[in-house]
Amino acid sequence: MAQHTIRFRIRPDGTVEELVQGFRGEGCQLLTERIESSLGSVQQRTSTAEAFLSQAQTTSAALPVEQRSA
């Protein structure tokens, strides 16, 4: 069974970068939609080549997210 990982990098300017690994097809986006809506608006979504492979293979994507002001 593949390991599922979500990593966040918070940059000094407050930008949050999200890296998702181990999800297939659209599973990455479905998983992260709630997390992203809590963090703020998505500025950019970049899918790797793995995101376009069949459901039997693993995907990953990097998603920079703009942090909401409190």
Secondary structure, DSSP 4 states (H G I P E B T S, - for coil): ----EEEEEE-TTS-EEEEEEEE-TTHHHHHHHHHHHHH--B---EE-GGGGS-TTS-EEEEEEEPPPP-
